[in-house]
Amino acid sequence: MHRPAAAAVLVLSFVAAPVAAQSDPALLRRAERLLDQTILIDGHNDLPWEIRTNRDHPRDVAAYDLRQRTPGHTDLARLRAGHVGAQFWSIYIPGEIRDSGYARVQLEQFDIARRMVARYPEAFTLALTADDIVAAHRKGRIATLLGMEGGHAIENSLGALRSYYALGARYMTLTHNVTLDWADAAQDTLKHGGLTPFGREVVREMNRLGMLVDLSHVSPGVMSDALDVAEAPVIFSHSSAYAITPHKRNVPDSILARLPKNGGVVMVTFVSSFISDANRRADLAADSAVGAALRGITDSTERRRIAREVRAAHPVPPATIADVADHIEHVVKVAGIDHVGLGGDYDGTTDLPVGMEDVSKYPALFAELMRRGWSDANLKKLAGENLLRAFRQAERTAARLQREPTATIELRRSSRCTSGARRRCDSTQRRGGRRGPQRTCVRSWRVASGTARGL
């Protein structure tokens, strides 16, 4: 992206501090040696959506050739240069789509991700368990895992959730940016004050399956409620620390402080507006200026021209590797060294720190932490040991829960609740409130030994 001269001055002034670690060959060599000895696990990469929306060859897995330099942040050479040992690919779908329902698009994203993995057998191995991650690493392969980004995809159905798990999903972010019938999103209207009874049951069912509960994107109320319910460690696949950068997508200290008891992991993300408050505030100011300049302008070409000019006049200071390290160290300070990991959000943003522009740059971050005095043992925990431990604990919890009768509920929308199986009815409001209150029926079931019967 072209930066005007004023922005170039800002870049020079803001990035001076972390350059020492990046340019120190000894630190970089030490970082690469360490990453050769451990499994670097990243919690969130949006490459499947990048393939779907590629301008030249949309949805064409073969044309988006990872053996060549790609237009995005990710390809095989850069994954190897970054020493990535395992990657959760986000099989994101927008919460705003309104065509044939979420299931079609979600299944297409499973298809894109799994065909991508199959196309590069020399590099990728599909991993469904923690042991699969370790086995892939021993063979010199990158363990590839699938993470759903947004509970809207289950369409209020635990049966759909179970089916997605069977297809390979090993985490689900409870919401994306849209509040659901059963959970509040951090960046949308807060309707429920957290999780509804059905939302709590989603968490329980994910624990029973062994699917990691991902709390990135959700409101603090949902974070708290999920921690109340969860019997297995939760994760934040791509979030940072709210105390340093007060962005709604980040994790408050009150939640960080609860992670030791739960065993969860915050996988610190690299999105600039999530890790640099100067960047966040300048970006908000630029958005406001663009909005004001576009009032009354209807011609699309003119709107684009004006937006470019206004943004050029409102440069945004870049984030740096030091900002990422600051967030990592804050999570460690509040939650502890056993509860931090990495979730870059590559190919899901264009807003990345100087020095962390693509998936090849992880050694530079580890060099910066080494410069700050981090031990090799703690760096290995950050790289992937913490996530592996949480994943194994989730698997053990699932094995226990699958031996016990587990109550689950199904949510369906109707004009009224009928008789039959025991139901609880919650009153919810249609978006916009134009058609009045809508009743949501919650049907209770007992699941035991793989069968379900109405109570």
C-alpha positions in Angstrom: 0.0 0.0 0.0 1.4 3.4 -1.0 2.1 5.7 1.9 2.3 9.5 1.5 5.5 11.3 2.6 4.0 12.3 6.0 3.2 8.7 6.8 6.8 7.8 5.9 8.1 10.1 8.5 5.8 8.5 11.0 7.0 5.1 10.1 10.6 6.1 10.7 9.8 7.7 14.1 7.7 4.8 15.4 9.8 1.8 14.4 13.2 2.8 15.6 13.0 0.8 18.9 12.4 -2.7 17.7 14.8 -2.5 14.8 17.6 -3.6 17.0 16.2 -7.1 17.5 15.2 -7.5 13.8 18.7 -6.4 12.6 20.7 -8.4 15.1 21.8 -11.5 13.2 22.8 -13.4 16.4 19.3 -12.9 17.9 17.6 -14.0 14.7 19.8 -17.1 14.4 19.0 -18.0 18.0 15.3 -17.5 17.4 15.4 -19.7 14.3 17.3 -22.4 16.2 14.7 -22.4 19.0 11.8 -22.6 16.5 13.5 -25.6 14.9 13.3 -27.3 18.3 9.6 -26.7 19.1 6.2 -26.5 17.3 5.1 -23.0 16.4 1.3 -23.1 16.4 -0.6 -20.1 15.0 -4.3 -19.8 16.0 -5.8 -18.0 13.0 -5.1 -17.6 9.3 -7.8 -16.6 6.8 -6.2 -18.1 3.7 -9.3 -20.2 2.7 -11.4 -17.0 2.5 -8.6 -15.2 0.6 -8.7 -18.1 -1.9 -12.5 -17.8 -2.2 -12.4 -14.0 -2.8 -9.3 -13.8 -5.0 -10.0 -11.3 -7.7 -8.4 -13.1 -10.6 -9.4 -16.8 -9.7 -12.1 -16.8 -7.1 -12.5 -20.2 -5.3 -9.8 -21.8 -7.5 -7.6 -23.7 -5.1 -5.2 -24.8 -7.9 -4.8 -21.3 -9.4 -4.0 -19.8 -5.9 -0.7 -21.7 -6.1 1.0 -21.9 -2.7 4.2 -23.2 -4.3 4.6 -19.8 -5.8 4.7 -16.3 -4.2 1.1 -15.5 -3.6 -0.5 -12.0 -3.5 -1.4 -12.4 0.1 0.5 -13.2 3.3 0.8 -16.9 3.0 2.5 -19.5 0.8 4.7 -22.6 1.4 8.0 -20.8 1.2 7.0 -18.1 3.7 5.4 -20.7 6.1 8.8 -22.5 6.1 10.7 -19.3 6.6 8.5 -18.5 9.5 9.0 -21.9 11.0 5.3 -22.5 11.3 4.7 -26.0 12.6 0.9 -26.0 12.9 -1.8 -23.7 11.5 -5.4 -23.3 12.4 -7.0 -22.2 9.1 -10.1 -20.1 9.7 -13.0 -21.4 7.7 -14.7 -18.1 8.2 -18.1 -17.1 6.7 -19.7 -13.7 7.1 -22.5 -13.3 9.6 -24.2 -10.9 7.3 -24.9 -13.2 4.3 -28.6 -13.6 3.5 -28.8 -15.8 0.4 -29.3 -19.6 0.8 -28.3 -19.8 4.4 -25.1 -20.2 6.2 -24.7 -24.0 5.7 -23.9 -23.8 2.0 -21.2 -21.3 2.3 -19.7 -23.0 5.4 -19.6 -26.3 3.6 -17.9 -24.6 0.6 -15.2 -23.2 3.0 -14.6 -26.7 4.4 -14.2 -27.9 0.8 -11.8 -25.1 -0.1 -9.7 -25.7 3.1 -9.6 -29.5 2.7 -8.7 -29.4 -1.0 -6.0 -26.9 -0.2 -4.5 -29.3 2.4 -4.8 -32.2 0.0 -3.1 -30.3 -2.9 0.2 -30.0 -1.0 1.0 -33.4 0.6 4.7 -32.6 0.8 3.9 -29.7 3.1 0.5 -30.2 4.9 -1.0 -32.9 7.0 -4.6 -32.6 8.3 -4.5 -32.8 12.1 -7.6 -33.7 14.2 -5.9 -34.2 17.5 -3.0 -32.9 19.6 -1.1 -36.1 18.8 -1.6 -35.5 15.1 0.1 -32.1 15.5 3.2 -33.8 17.1 3.2 -36.6 14.5 3.1 -34.1 11.6 6.0 -32.1 13.0 8.1 -35.2 13.4 7.6 -35.9 9.7 8.5 -32.4 8.7 5.0 -31.5 7.7 2.9 -28.5 8.8 -0.1 -29.7 10.8 -3.2 -28.1 9.5 -6.3 -27.7 11.6 -9.7 -26.1 10.8 -11.4 -23.5 13.0 -14.9 -22.1 12.4 -15.2 -18.4 12.8 -18.8 -17.6 14.0 -21.5 -19.6 15.6 -24.0 -18.3 13.1 -22.9 -21.2 10.9 -24.7 -23.7 13.1 -28.0 -22.0 12.6 -29.2 -22.7 16.2 -28.6 -26.5 15.7 -26.4 -28.7 17.9 -26.8 -31.3 15.2 -25.1 -29.0 12.7 -22.4 -28.3 15.3 -21.7 -32.0 15.6 -21.7 -32.4 11.8 -19.1 -29.7 11.5 -16.9 -31.3 14.1 -17.2 -34.6 12.1 -15.9 -32.7 9.1 -12.8 -31.6 11.0 -13.6 -28.3 12.8 -11.6 -28.3 16.0 -12.6 -24.9 17.3 -15.5 -22.6 16.8 -15.5 -18.8 17.5 -18.9 -18.4 19.3 -19.7 -15.2 17.3 -18.1 -13.2 14.6 -19.2 -9.5 14.4 -22.9 -10.2 14.5 -24.9 -10.8 17.7 -26.7 -14.2 17.5 -30.0 -15.5 19.0 -27.8 -17.0 21.8 -24.6 -14.9 22.1 -23.6 -11.2 22.0 -20.8 -10.1 19.7 -18.3 -7.6 20.9 -18.8 -5.2 17.9 -22.6 -5.5 17.6 -25.6 -4.7 19.8 -25.6 -6.5 23.2 -29.0 -8.2 23.4 -28.5 -10.9 25.9 -26.0 -9.8 28.5 -23.8 -12.7 27.6 -25.0 -16.3 26.7 -28.6 -17.4 26.7 -29.4 -20.9 28.0 -29.0 -22.3 24.5 -25.6 -20.5 24.2 -24.5 -22.2 27.4 -25.5 -25.5 26.0 -23.4 -24.8 22.9 -20.4 -24.5 25.1 -21.3 -27.7 26.9 -21.7 -29.6 23.7 -18.4 -28.3 22.3 -16.7 -29.6 25.5 -18.4 -32.9 25.0 -17.1 -33.1 21.4 -13.6 -32.0 22.2 -14.0 -28.8 20.1 -12.2 -25.8 21.5 -14.4 -22.9 22.5 -13.0 -19.7 20.9 -13.9 -16.5 22.6 -12.4 -14.0 20.2 -15.0 -11.6 18.8 -17.5 -12.1 21.7 -18.6 -9.6 24.3 -17.0 -9.6 27.8 -20.3 -11.0 29.1 -20.1 -14.0 26.8 -16.5 -14.5 27.8 -17.5 -14.6 31.5 -20.5 -16.8 30.9 -18.4 -19.3 28.8 -15.8 -19.5 31.6 -18.6 -20.2 34.1 -19.8 -23.1 32.0 -16.7 -24.5 30.4 -15.2 -27.7 31.7 -12.3 -27.5 29.2 -9.8 -24.8 28.4 -11.1 -22.0 26.2 -9.0 -20.2 23.6 -8.9 -16.7 22.1 -7.7 -17.6 18.6 -6.8 -14.0 17.6 -7.2 -11.3 20.4 -4.9 -9.1 22.4 -4.9 -7.2 25.7 -7.7 -4.6 26.3 -5.7 -2.9 29.1 -3.0 -1.8 26.5 -5.3 -1.2 23.5 -8.9 -0.6 24.4 -10.4 -2.2 21.3 -13.6 -4.1 21.7 -11.9 -7.2 20.2 -9.4 -7.4 23.0 -9.6 -9.3 26.3 -10.1 -7.4 29.6 -7.9 -8.0 32.6 -10.9 -9.4 34.5 -11.1 -12.2 32.0 -7.3 -12.7 31.7 -7.2 -13.2 35.5 -9.7 -16.2 35.2 -7.6 -18.1 32.7 -5.3 -19.9 35.2 -8.3 -21.7 36.8 -9.8 -22.6 33.3 -6.5 -23.4 31.6 -7.2 -21.3 28.6 -4.9 -19.5 26.2 -5.0 -16.0 24.6 -3.4 -16.2 21.2 -2.2 -12.7 20.7 -3.0 -11.2 17.3 -1.0 -8.9 15.1 -3.8 -6.6 13.8 -2.3 -3.1 14.2 -5.5 -1.4 15.5 -5.8 -4.1 18.2 -2.2 -3.7 19.4 -1.4 0.0 19.0 -3.7 2.6 20.6 -2.1 5.3 18.5 -3.0 3.4 15.4 -6.5 2.7 16.7 -7.3 6.3 17.5 -5.8 7.6 14.3 -7.7 5.1 12.3 -11.0 6.1 14.0 -10.2 9.8 13.3 -9.5 9.0 9.6 -12.8 7.0 9.3 -14.7 10.0 10.8 -13.1 12.4 8.4 -13.9 10.2 5.4 -17.5 9.9 6.6 -17.9 13.6 6.9 -16.3 14.3 3.5 -18.6 11.8 1.8 -21.9 13.3 3.0 -24.1 14.1 0.1 -21.7 12.6 -2.5 -23.5 9.8 -4.5 -21.2 9.1 -7.4 -19.2 6.0 -6.6 -16.1 7.1 -8.5 -16.1 10.5 -6.8 -16.6 8.8 -3.4 -13.5 6.6 -4.0 -11.4 9.6 -5.0 -12.5 11.6 -2.0 -11.9 8.7 0.4 -8.4 8.2 -1.0 -7.5 11.9 -0.7 -8.9 12.2 2.9 -7.1 9.1 4.1 -3.8 10.4 2.5 -4.3 13.5 4.6 -4.8 11.5 7.8 -1.9 9.2 8.0 -2.1 6.4 10.6 1.0 5.5 12.6 2.1 1.9 12.1 2.2 -0.7 14.8 5.5 -2.4 15.5 6.9 -5.8 16.7 7.4 -4.1 20.1 3.7 -3.5 20.3 3.0 -7.2 19.8 5.6 -8.1 22.4 4.0 -5.6 24.9 0.7 -7.4 24.5 2.3 -10.8 25.0 4.0 -9.6 28.1 0.8 -8.1 29.5 -1.1 -11.4 29.1 1.8 -13.1 30.9 1.7 -10.5 33.7 -2.0 -11.0 34.3 -2.8 -14.6 33.3 0.6 -16.2 33.5 3.2 -17.7 31.1 1.0 -20.9 30.6 -1.8 -18.9 29.1 -0.4 -17.1 26.1 0.0 -18.0 22.4 0.0 -16.5 18.9 -2.8 -15.9 16.4 -1.5 -13.6 13.7 -4.8 -13.2 11.6 -2.7 -13.3 8.4 -4.8 -13.0 5.2 -7.6 -11.6 7.4 -6.3 -8.1 7.6 -4.2 -5.6 5.6 -3.3 -3.8 8.9 -0.1 -5.4 10.2 2.9 -4.2 12.2 6.1 -3.1 10.5 8.3 -6.2 10.6 5.4 -8.6 10.8 4.1 -8.3 7.3 3.6 -12.0 6.5 3.9 -15.5 7.9 7.7 -15.5 7.4 8.2 -13.0 10.2 7.7 -15.0 13.4 11.5 -15.3 14.1 11.7 -11.5 14.3 9.1 -11.5 17.1 10.9 -14.2 19.0 14.2 -12.3 18.6 12.5 -9.2 20.1 11.4 -11.3 23.1 14.9 -12.7 23.4 16.2 -9.2 23.5 13.8 -8.6 26.4 15.3 -11.5 28.3 12.8 -14.3 27.7 14.1 -17.8 28.5 13.9 -20.6 25.9 11.5 -22.5 28.0 9.0 -19.7 28.1 9.4 -19.0 24.4 8.5 -22.6 23.7 5.4 -22.3 25.8 4.4 -19.2 23.8 5.2 -20.9 20.5 2.9 -23.8 20.9 3.3 -25.8 24.1 0.5 -23.9 25.8 -2.0 -24.6 23.0 -1.0 -28.2 22.8 -1.6 -28.6 26.6 -5.0 -26.9 26.3 -5.9 -29.1 23.3 -4.9 -32.2 25.2 -6.9 -31.1 28.2 -10.0 -30.5 26.0 -9.6 -34.0 24.6 -9.4 -35.6 28.1 -12.5 -33.6 29.1 -14.4 -34.8 26.0 -13.5 -38.4 26.8 -14.9 -38.1 30.3 -18.0 -36.3 29.2 -18.8 -38.8 26.5 -19.0 -41.5 29.2 -21.6 -39.5 31.1 -25.2 -38.6 30.3 -25.2 -35.1 28.9 -28.2 -32.8 28.6 -28.4 -30.8 25.4 -31.0 -28.5 24.0 -32.1 -27.6 20.5 -33.2 -24.1 19.6 -35.8 -23.4 17.0 -37.8 -20.3 16.1 -41.6 -20.4 15.9 -44.6 -18.1 16.4 -45.5 -20.0 19.5 -44.4 -22.8 21.7 -46.4 -26.0 21.3 -46.9 -28.9 23.8 -44.9 -32.1 23.8 -41.3 -32.3 25.0 -40.4 -30.0 27.9 -39.6 -26.5 26.5 -38.5 -23.2 27.8 -39.4 -20.1 25.8 -37.3 -17.0 25.6 -38.7 -13.8 24.1 -36.4 -12.2 21.5 -36.9 -9.3 19.2 -36.5 -9.4 15.5 -33.6 -7.3 14.1 -35.1 -3.8 13.7 -38.1 -4.7 15.8 -40.6 -4.2 12.9 -42.5 -7.5 13.3 -42.7 -7.5 17.1 -41.4 -10.0 19.6 -40.5 -13.5 18.3 -40.6 -16.5 20.6 -37.7 -18.9 20.6 -38.4 -22.5 21.7 -35.7 -24.4 23.6 -36.2 -28.1 23.6 -34.5 -30.2 26.2 -33.0 -33.6 25.4 -30.9 -36.2 27.2 -28.0 -37.6 25.3 -26.5 -40.9 26.5 -24.4 -43.4 24.6 -24.8 -41.6 21.4 -28.6 -41.6 21.4 -31.1 -38.7 22.0 -34.6 -38.9 23.4 -37.1 -36.1 24.3 -37.7 -35.6 27.9 
